[in-house]
């Protein structure tokens, strides 16, 4: 099956997830370089996939802003100032806004991690040094998508700035997958090159972290996730995907 046909199958089949049977078995084990961790979650219980290192505790980078904003929106003072800061954090990955909101709600990351059962997510004195895993991020977004579909977080992710507050072009990784509606990116400001991205679409969420560049992450994600989703969903629908 050609690549364009595979991508079309993914996009169309995701809409059928809610009526597909819930039984699941690992459809394949694609080779993903250990530099990259990837996690995929879907609308069906236990229908998910991840690289062997998906539970590894890695730098949360700016994906930590998802947790801080979620706490501020649901447990904060509901002020217009908080909402404005939160929007800038999600759409433009604004570190200044994150510094302000993290200082106002210093327990945000720990509280969200406990509430959502994010085992690899831990705060640090600085939010920029907090940790998480791609499994935690994908699980978090999947729960938001299912239980809180009207969350401003999802809306803002669907309207990201093409350029972040610090001038970084936001365009790599999971955002390139077919069917993606919204994305949040993260990257390191230190000497070590490190990037992350997390996206959601109709019926799925996906998160990736790479010890490497944005283009490297995009290549790793596109080499694995479309085929995984195609074969996974095809099996749910009783179809056969030819190599």
SVG drawing of the C-alpha trace seen along z (x, -y; Angstrom):
<svg xmlns="http://www.w3.org/2000/svg" viewBox="-20 -40 46 49">
<polyline fill="none" stroke="black" stroke-width="0.4" points="0.0,0.0 1.4,-3.4 2.2,-6.1 -0.5,-8.4 -3.1,-5.6 -1.8,-4.7 -2.2,-8.3 -5.8,-8.4 -6.6,-5.2 -5.4,-6.7 -7.4,-9.9 -10.6,-8.1 -10.3,-5.2 -9.7,-7.3 -13.3,-8.4 -14.4,-4.8 -12.6,-4.2 -15.7,-4.6 -17.5,-1.7 -14.5,0.6 -14.0,3.6 -11.9,3.0 -9.6,6.0 -6.0,5.1 -2.7,6.7 0.6,5.0 0.4,4.7 4.1,4.2 7.3,3.0 8.7,0.3 12.3,-0.6 12.6,-4.1 16.1,-5.4 16.5,-5.4 17.0,-9.2 13.3,-9.5 10.4,-8.4 6.9,-8.2 3.5,-7.5 0.1,-7.1 -3.3,-6.9 -6.7,-6.5 -10.4,-6.7 -10.7,-3.0 -9.5,-1.6 -6.1,0.1 -5.8,-0.7 -2.4,-2.4 1.2,-2.1 4.5,-3.4 8.2,-2.9 10.0,-0.8 11.3,-4.0 7.9,-5.8 7.9,-5.7 11.4,-7.1 11.6,-10.3 12.9,-13.0 13.0,-16.8 9.4,-18.2 10.7,-21.3 7.8,-23.6 5.3,-20.7 5.4,-21.4 3.3,-24.5 0.4,-22.1 0.3,-21.0 0.8,-24.5 -2.0,-26.0 -4.4,-23.1 -3.9,-23.7 -4.3,-27.5 -7.5,-27.2 -9.2,-24.7 -7.9,-25.6 -6.7,-29.1 -8.4,-32.4 -10.0,-32.5 -8.7,-36.0 -8.5,-37.5 -4.7,-37.9 -4.3,-34.1 -6.2,-33.3 -4.1,-35.7 -0.9,-34.3 -2.2,-30.7 -3.0,-31.5 0.4,-32.9 2.0,-29.8 0.2,-27.4 0.0,-29.3 3.4,-31.0 5.3,-29.0 6.0,-32.3 8.6,-31.6 7.9,-34.9 4.2,-34.1 5.2,-30.6 7.5,-32.1 4.7,-34.3 2.1,-31.6 4.5,-29.0 5.4,-31.5 1.8,-32.1 0.9,-28.4 4.2,-26.6 2.5,-23.3 0.8,-23.1 2.9,-20.4 2.9,-18.2 -0.9,-18.5 -1.7,-17.8 0.7,-14.8 -1.0,-13.4 -4.5,-14.0 -3.9,-12.4 -1.6,-9.6 1.5,-10.8 4.2,-8.7 7.2,-10.2 6.2,-13.8 8.0,-15.6 8.4,-19.4 11.6,-21.2 12.5,-24.5 12.3,-25.8 9.5,-24.7 12.0,-24.5 13.8,-21.7 10.7,-19.6 10.4,-16.1 7.8,-14.0 7.5,-11.1 5.8,-10.9 3.4,-8.3 2.4,-10.9 1.9,-13.7 -0.1,-11.5 -2.2,-10.2 -2.8,-13.7 -4.0,-15.0 -6.1,-12.0 -7.9,-12.5 -8.4,-16.2 -9.7,-15.4 -12.2,-12.9 -13.3,-14.4 -12.8,-18.1 -13.2,-18.6 -14.1,-22.3 -10.8,-23.0 -9.2,-26.2 -5.9,-24.2 -7.2,-22.2 -8.6,-25.3 -5.3,-27.2 -3.3,-24.2 -5.4,-24.3 -4.4,-27.9 -0.6,-28.0 1.6,-30.9 3.8,-30.0 6.6,-31.6 7.0,-31.3 7.7,-34.2 11.4,-33.6 11.5,-33.5 11.5,-29.7 9.5,-28.4 6.9,-26.0 6.7,-23.3 8.1,-19.8 7.3,-16.4 3.8,-15.2 2.3,-18.3 3.1,-16.6 0.9,-13.6 -2.3,-13.3 -5.5,-14.2 -3.7,-16.4 -5.9,-19.3 -3.7,-20.9 -0.1,-20.8 2.2,-22.1 6.0,-22.1 8.9,-22.2 12.7,-22.7 15.8,-23.2 17.4,-26.6 20.7,-24.9 23.6,-23.6 22.1,-20.1 19.8,-19.9 16.4,-18.5 12.9,-18.9 9.4,-17.7 5.9,-17.9 2.5,-16.7 -0.7,-16.7 -4.3,-15.6 -6.7,-14.7 -10.1,-13.1 -9.8,-10.0 -6.1,-10.1 -3.3,-11.9 0.5,-11.5 3.6,-12.8 7.3,-12.7 10.6,-13.7 13.9,-13.6 17.5,-14.1 18.1,-15.8 16.7,-18.4 13.1,-19.1 13.7,-17.6 15.1,-14.4 12.0,-14.1 9.7,-14.7 11.5,-11.9 11.3,-9.5 7.6,-10.2 6.6,-9.9 8.6,-6.7 6.6,-5.0 3.3,-6.5 1.3,-6.4 2.0,-2.7 1.3,-1.9 -2.1,-3.7 -3.0,-2.3 -2.4,1.3 -3.8,0.9 -7.1,-0.6 -7.3,1.7 -7.2,4.7 -9.9,3.2 -12.0,2.9 -11.2,6.5 -9.2,5.2 -5.9,6.4 -3.1,3.9 -0.7,5.2 3.0,4.4"/>
</svg>
